[in-house]
Amino acid sequence: MFLRTAFSLFWLTAGLSAVSSSIAAPVPSPPTQIENSLGMKFMLIPAGEFMMGSDESPEALAKSYPQYDQKRLKDLSDEAPVHKVRITHGFYLGQYEVTVRQFRRFIEQSGYVPESEADGTGGYGYNPDYDSDKTVRGDAFEGRDPKYSWRDPGFAQSDDHPVVNVSWNDAVAMCKWLSEKEQVTYRLPTEAEWEYAARAGTTTRYHSGDAPQSLLKSANIFDADAVQFWHKWKSYALAESDGYPFTAPTGSFIPNAFGLYDVHGNVWEWTADWYDDGYYAISPVNDPKGPSNGSVRVRRGGSWHTWPLYARSSYRNWNSQSTRYTLVGMRLVRELK
């Protein structure tokens, strides 16, 4: 009797051990913020869905932006139709735009030569003696010129300012190098990921609200500080001052609900997508990645020189992959392992 009982207890204990070992341990939640080897901080963006784009009519926009002519307001049709997008996997997105310090570390450690220096044509920059009215293009900035690059955009920047004059190709090169160095995938956000993260659950024009004046606390854009250097565009500037005529140190304004800074203004941010003005009409719901080909890449968010209408969460702009400009920088994705 004793042997039979002991034998039964042995198998009962062994069975319980086997069952308990087959139950997977709970997977720990990823941290909400991480920092990489270059000192770049990333915020966890959870999976979710939102309505992408804008279907505001020119008449509705004119009430908040009365100084814009009808052509400018009608040229926003590529923001429609508003459509559901589902981001099926969480990801990390830079809490701040890539800074001068971080880009310099990448250059020094990798040996990469940015396009503005590699091809000898330089970038664009601010020159107080430059008169855009006397040029063929009428561009607000002087360039291309070898004297301008990410090292010198023609105005003072500290190491904590967002890097500018970086091309889409430069941004992809930085992602590739970081991926190899840290054995985790870095990349540019898709256009859908960018807008989802920028909105952070809001449905208003900006994460700070609908009113352009709400940007004074949340964004470094074209305002009373910048207009002193470009008087002819005074009517498009915010009448108030945010304290920065050019770029501002990253994180100088209030973040959105995901903890991201400068999603409006400071510098335009490259995305991974090709641009197509009709893509929204055929976009898939789950994780859209943009058209399969194109000639220009999408940039988002506006810059320190951007008028409020063009800093809205839904606004789309674009440039060629080799463009390097004094208003354009980047923010990177780090994928969850």
C-alpha positions as CSV (number, residue, x, y, z in Angstrom):
1,M,0.0,0.0,0.0
2,F,2.8,2.4,0.9
3,L,4.7,1.7,-2.4
4,R,1.5,2.2,-4.4
5,T,0.8,5.6,-2.7
6,A,4.4,6.8,-3.1
7,F,4.3,5.8,-6.7
8,S,1.1,7.7,-7.3
9,L,2.4,10.8,-5.5
10,F,5.6,10.7,-7.7
11,W,3.6,10.8,-10.9
12,L,1.2,13.5,-9.6
13,T,4.2,15.7,-8.6
14,A,5.9,15.0,-12.0
15,G,2.7,15.8,-13.8
16,L,2.2,19.1,-12.0
17,S,5.8,20.1,-12.7
18,A,5.3,19.3,-16.4
19,V,2.1,21.4,-16.5
20,S,3.7,24.4,-14.7
21,S,6.7,24.3,-17.0
22,S,4.5,24.4,-20.1
23,I,2.8,27.6,-19.0
24,A,4.8,30.4,-20.6
25,A,6.1,33.1,-18.3
26,P,4.4,36.5,-18.9
27,V,6.3,38.6,-21.4
28,P,7.5,41.8,-19.8
29,S,6.2,45.0,-21.3
30,P,8.8,47.0,-23.2
31,P,10.0,50.1,-21.4
32,T,8.2,53.3,-22.4
33,Q,11.5,55.1,-23.0
34,I,14.9,53.8,-24.1
35,E,18.2,55.4,-25.0
36,N,20.6,54.2,-27.6
37,S,24.4,54.3,-28.1
38,L,24.4,57.8,-29.5
39,G,22.3,59.2,-26.7
40,M,19.1,59.3,-28.7
41,K,16.0,58.8,-26.6
42,F,13.0,56.9,-28.0
43,M,9.4,56.7,-26.8
44,L,7.2,53.6,-27.2
45,I,4.4,54.2,-29.6
46,P,1.6,51.6,-29.0
47,A,-0.3,49.8,-31.7
48,G,-3.6,51.4,-32.5
49,E,-5.8,53.0,-35.2
50,F,-6.7,56.5,-36.3
51,M,-8.3,58.5,-39.1
52,M,-5.6,59.8,-41.4
53,G,-5.7,62.9,-43.5
54,S,-8.1,65.9,-43.6
55,D,-11.2,66.7,-45.5
56,E,-11.6,70.3,-44.4
57,S,-13.0,72.4,-47.2
58,P,-11.2,75.6,-48.4
59,E,-14.1,77.6,-47.0
60,A,-13.6,76.0,-43.6
61,L,-9.9,76.6,-43.6
62,A,-10.3,80.2,-44.8
63,K,-12.0,81.0,-41.5
64,S,-8.9,80.2,-39.5
65,Y,-6.4,81.2,-42.2
66,P,-8.0,84.3,-43.9
67,Q,-4.7,85.6,-45.3
68,Y,-4.2,82.6,-47.6
69,D,-5.6,82.8,-51.2
70,Q,-8.0,80.2,-52.4
71,K,-5.4,78.5,-54.6
72,R,-3.3,77.6,-51.6
73,L,-6.3,76.3,-49.7
74,K,-7.4,74.2,-52.7
75,D,-3.9,72.8,-53.2
76,L,-4.4,70.6,-50.1
77,S,-6.6,68.0,-51.8
78,D,-3.9,65.3,-51.4
79,E,-4.8,65.2,-47.7
80,A,-8.1,63.5,-48.6
81,P,-9.9,61.2,-48.4
82,V,-9.8,60.8,-44.7
83,H,-9.3,57.1,-44.2
84,K,-8.9,54.6,-41.3
85,V,-5.3,53.4,-40.6
86,R,-4.4,50.6,-38.2
87,I,-0.9,50.4,-36.9
88,T,-0.7,46.8,-35.9
89,H,2.7,46.8,-34.1
90,G,4.1,49.1,-31.5
91,F,7.4,50.8,-32.3
92,Y,9.9,53.2,-30.8
93,L,10.1,56.7,-32.3
94,G,12.7,59.4,-31.5
95,Q,11.4,61.6,-28.6
96,Y,13.3,64.4,-30.3
97,E,14.5,65.2,-33.8
98,V,18.1,64.0,-34.5
99,T,20.4,66.6,-33.1
100,V,23.7,68.1,-34.4
101,R,25.6,66.3,-31.7
102,Q,24.0,62.9,-32.6
103,F,24.6,63.3,-36.3
104,R,28.2,64.3,-35.6
105,R,28.8,61.2,-33.6
106,F,27.4,59.1,-36.4
107,I,29.7,60.8,-38.9
108,E,32.8,60.5,-36.6
109,Q,32.2,56.8,-35.8
110,S,31.0,55.6,-39.1
111,G,33.2,57.6,-41.5
112,Y,30.1,58.4,-43.6
113,V,30.4,61.5,-45.8
114,P,27.0,63.4,-46.1
115,E,25.8,64.2,-49.6
116,S,26.2,67.9,-49.1
117,E,30.0,67.3,-48.8
118,A,30.4,64.2,-50.9
119,D,29.2,65.7,-54.1
120,G,30.8,69.1,-53.5
121,T,27.6,71.1,-54.1
122,G,26.8,71.8,-50.5
123,G,23.4,72.7,-49.1
124,Y,21.3,75.8,-48.4
125,G,21.7,78.5,-45.8
126,Y,20.7,81.9,-44.4
127,N,22.6,84.9,-45.8
128,P,21.4,88.3,-44.7
129,D,22.7,89.8,-48.0
130,Y,20.8,87.3,-50.2
131,D,17.8,88.7,-52.0
132,S,15.4,86.0,-53.2
133,D,13.5,88.4,-55.4
134,K,16.6,88.6,-57.6
135,T,16.9,84.9,-58.2
136,V,15.2,82.7,-60.8
137,R,13.7,80.3,-58.2
138,G,12.8,82.9,-55.7
139,D,14.0,80.5,-52.9
140,A,14.0,81.9,-49.4
141,F,17.6,80.6,-48.8
142,E,20.9,80.8,-50.7
143,G,22.1,77.6,-52.3
144,R,23.2,75.1,-53.2
145,D,26.6,76.4,-52.1
146,P,29.5,74.4,-50.7
147,K,29.8,76.8,-47.7
148,Y,26.5,75.4,-46.4
149,S,26.1,71.9,-45.0
150,W,24.9,70.2,-41.8
151,R,27.9,71.9,-40.1
152,D,26.8,75.4,-41.1
153,P,23.3,76.4,-42.2
154,G,24.1,80.1,-42.1
155,F,22.8,80.6,-38.5
156,A,24.1,79.6,-35.1
157,Q,23.2,76.1,-33.8
158,S,24.3,74.4,-30.6
159,D,24.8,70.6,-30.4
160,D,21.2,70.3,-29.0
161,H,19.6,71.9,-32.1
162,P,18.1,69.6,-34.8
163,V,20.5,68.8,-37.6
164,V,19.5,70.3,-41.0
165,N,20.8,70.1,-44.5
166,V,20.6,66.3,-44.4
167,S,19.2,64.4,-47.3
168,W,16.8,61.4,-47.3
169,N,19.8,59.3,-48.3
170,D,21.8,60.6,-45.4
171,A,19.0,59.6,-43.0
172,V,18.8,56.1,-44.5
173,A,22.6,55.8,-44.1
174,M,22.4,56.7,-40.5
175,C,19.6,54.1,-39.9
176,K,21.6,51.4,-41.7
177,W,24.7,52.1,-39.6
178,L,22.8,52.1,-36.3
179,S,21.1,48.9,-37.3
180,E,24.4,47.2,-37.9
181,K,26.0,48.7,-34.8
182,E,23.3,47.8,-32.3
183,Q,21.8,44.7,-34.1
184,V,18.3,46.1,-34.0
185,T,16.4,47.7,-36.9
186,Y,16.4,51.5,-37.3
187,R,14.5,53.2,-40.1
188,L,12.5,56.2,-41.1
189,P,8.9,56.2,-40.1
190,T,6.3,55.5,-42.7
191,E,4.0,58.5,-43.5
192,A,1.2,56.7,-41.6
193,E,3.3,56.0,-38.6
194,W,4.5,59.6,-38.5
195,E,0.9,61.1,-38.5
196,Y,-0.3,58.5,-36.0
197,A,2.5,59.4,-33.6
198,A,2.2,63.1,-34.2
199,R,-1.5,63.2,-33.6
200,A,-1.2,61.0,-30.5
201,G,-4.9,60.4,-30.3
202,T,-6.0,63.9,-31.3
203,T,-8.3,64.8,-34.2
204,T,-7.5,68.5,-34.3
205,R,-5.2,70.3,-36.8
206,Y,-2.4,70.3,-34.3
207,H,-1.8,68.2,-31.2
208,S,-2.3,71.4,-29.3
209,G,-5.7,72.2,-30.8
210,D,-7.2,73.7,-33.9
211,A,-6.2,77.3,-33.5
212,P,-2.9,78.4,-35.1
213,Q,-2.1,80.4,-31.9
214,S,-2.0,77.1,-30.0
215,L,1.4,76.5,-31.7
216,L,3.1,79.1,-29.6
217,K,3.5,76.7,-26.8
218,S,4.0,73.5,-28.8
219,A,6.0,74.5,-31.9
220,N,8.8,76.6,-33.3
221,I,7.3,78.0,-36.5
222,F,7.3,81.2,-38.6
223,D,6.4,84.0,-36.1
224,A,7.3,87.5,-35.0
225,D,10.9,86.4,-34.3
226,A,11.5,85.0,-37.8
227,V,9.5,87.6,-39.7
228,Q,12.1,90.3,-38.9
229,F,14.3,88.5,-41.4
230,W,11.5,88.0,-44.0
231,H,9.3,91.0,-43.8
232,K,7.4,90.3,-47.1
233,W,5.8,87.2,-45.5
234,K,4.6,89.0,-42.3
235,S,0.9,88.4,-43.0
236,Y,1.6,84.6,-42.7
237,A,3.4,84.7,-39.5
238,L,2.1,84.3,-36.0
239,A,1.9,87.7,-34.5
240,E,3.4,86.5,-31.2
241,S,7.0,85.5,-30.4
242,D,8.2,82.0,-29.4
243,G,11.8,83.2,-28.7
244,Y,13.5,81.6,-31.7
245,P,14.1,83.2,-35.1
246,F,15.8,80.0,-36.4
247,T,16.0,76.5,-35.0
248,A,15.4,75.9,-31.3
249,P,17.1,73.3,-29.1
250,T,15.1,70.1,-29.3
251,G,12.5,69.8,-26.6
252,S,12.0,73.5,-26.0
253,F,8.2,73.3,-26.4
254,I,5.5,71.1,-24.9
255,P,5.3,67.5,-26.1
256,N,2.3,65.6,-27.4
257,A,0.5,62.9,-25.5
258,F,3.0,60.3,-26.6
259,G,5.8,62.4,-25.1
260,L,7.2,63.5,-28.5
261,Y,8.6,67.0,-29.0
262,D,8.6,69.2,-32.0
263,V,6.3,67.2,-34.2
264,H,5.1,70.6,-35.4
265,G,7.8,73.0,-36.5
266,N,11.6,73.2,-35.8
267,V,12.5,71.0,-38.8
268,W,10.7,69.0,-41.5
269,E,11.1,65.3,-40.9
270,W,11.8,62.7,-43.7
271,T,9.5,59.7,-43.9
272,A,10.2,56.4,-45.7
273,D,7.3,56.8,-48.2
274,W,7.3,57.8,-51.9
275,Y,4.8,60.6,-52.5
276,D,1.7,60.1,-54.5
277,D,-1.2,62.6,-54.3
278,G,-3.8,59.9,-55.0
279,Y,-2.4,57.2,-52.6
280,Y,-5.0,57.9,-49.8
281,A,-7.8,56.7,-52.1
282,I,-6.2,53.2,-52.4
283,S,-4.3,53.0,-49.1
284,P,-4.7,49.7,-47.2
285,V,-6.0,49.9,-43.6
286,N,-3.2,47.9,-42.0
287,D,0.3,49.4,-41.9
288,P,0.3,51.3,-45.2
289,K,3.8,51.8,-46.5
290,G,3.1,54.2,-49.4
291,P,3.4,53.7,-53.1
292,S,5.9,51.1,-54.4
293,N,7.8,53.7,-56.5
294,G,8.0,57.4,-57.1
295,S,10.3,60.4,-57.7
296,V,10.1,62.2,-54.4
297,R,9.9,61.3,-50.7
298,V,7.4,62.6,-48.2
299,R,8.5,65.0,-45.4
300,R,6.2,66.0,-42.6
301,G,5.7,68.4,-39.7
302,G,6.8,71.8,-40.8
303,S,9.8,73.8,-39.7
304,W,10.9,77.0,-37.9
305,H,10.3,78.8,-41.2
306,T,6.9,77.2,-41.9
307,W,3.6,79.1,-41.9
308,P,0.9,77.6,-39.6
309,L,-1.3,76.2,-42.4
310,Y,1.6,73.9,-43.4
311,A,2.4,72.7,-39.9
312,R,-0.9,70.9,-39.5
313,S,-0.7,67.1,-38.6
314,S,-2.3,66.2,-42.0
315,Y,-0.2,68.4,-44.2
316,R,2.0,66.6,-46.8
317,N,5.2,67.8,-48.5
318,W,8.0,66.2,-50.5
319,N,11.5,66.5,-51.9
320,S,13.9,64.4,-53.9
321,Q,16.0,61.9,-52.0
322,S,19.2,63.9,-52.5
323,T,17.7,67.2,-51.3
324,R,19.5,68.8,-48.5
325,Y,17.9,72.0,-47.2
326,T,18.2,74.3,-44.2
327,L,14.7,73.4,-43.0
328,V,14.9,69.6,-43.3
329,G,16.0,67.1,-40.6
330,M,14.8,63.7,-39.4
331,R,13.4,61.6,-36.6
332,L,14.1,57.9,-36.5
333,V,12.2,54.7,-35.7
334,R,13.7,51.9,-33.7
335,E,11.8,48.7,-34.1
336,L,10.8,46.5,-31.2
337,K,12.9,43.4,-31.1
